[in-house]
């Protein structure tokens, strides 16, 4: 017999996965940091998703001490974002 994990068509339940992710983030983020992450999620969902996965990985490895403060979250956001490029246009 095949288990659901070995079935090619098996996909994790998305709402269940999102709910588990939220529970973990509530445990490791301060209320201010959660608010900031939710604001980032509205503007840049891909960046927020990257930060959420990063925080969950750190917590699972025991490399972060909850609660993660707003200032710590700001530092993580700054380290993840790509530096912006300046373009200079010369007109002749």
N, C-alpha and C positions, 0 to 999 in steps of 0.2 A: 504494500500500500504506500501511496505517496503522501507525505505530509504537506500542509499548505505552504511551507517554506520552499519546498522543492518544485512546486507547481509553477510553470512558466507564467501563468495568468494571474498568479497571486499578487495582490497589491495591498499594502497596509491600509487600514481604514483611516482616511485623511482626517475626518473630524476627531476621531479618537486620538490620533497622533498629535494634533494641534492642542487638544485639551491636556494631554500629558505634558506637552511642552510648556503650556501656560502655568501648570501646577509647579513645575520645576523652577520656572522663572520667578514665580511669586515667592518661592522659598529662598532664592539666592539674591534677589534685588531689593533694595530699599524702595519705599513708596515713591520717592522723588525720581529714582533711577527708572522705575517701571513707567512712570508718567513720561519721562523723556524718551524712552524706547518706543512707547506707543505713538508719540508725536513723530518720531523719525519714521515709524512704520507707515504713517499716513502719507509722508512726503516721498520717502525712498524705501519701499518695501524690500527691495533686494539687499540693501545695506542692513536693514533691521534684521532680516533673516540670517544674514552672515554673522551679525553680532550675537543673535540668540543662540545659534549653533556653537559659536566660539565659547560663549559663557557656559553652556551646558557641558561642553567638552572639558573646560577648565574645572567645573564643579565635579564632574565624574572622576577626574584624575586627582581631586583633592588639592588643586593648585590655586583655589580661590577661597577666601574666608568670607562666608555670608555675614551680613548683607553687603552686597556690592553697592557702594555709594554713588551718588550722582556724579561726583568728581571723577571717580574711577571709571564710570561709564563714558564720561566725556573723553578721557584719555584713550579708551578702547576705540571709540568712534573716530578720533583723530588719527590713530594708528592704522585703521582699516581704510579710510578714505584715500583715494588716489590724489596726488598733488595735481592742482590745476595747472594747465599750461597757458602761458601768456603768448598771445599772438600779436605781432607788431606788423601793421600794414603801412608800407611806405607808398605814398602817392607822388607821382612825378608830374 
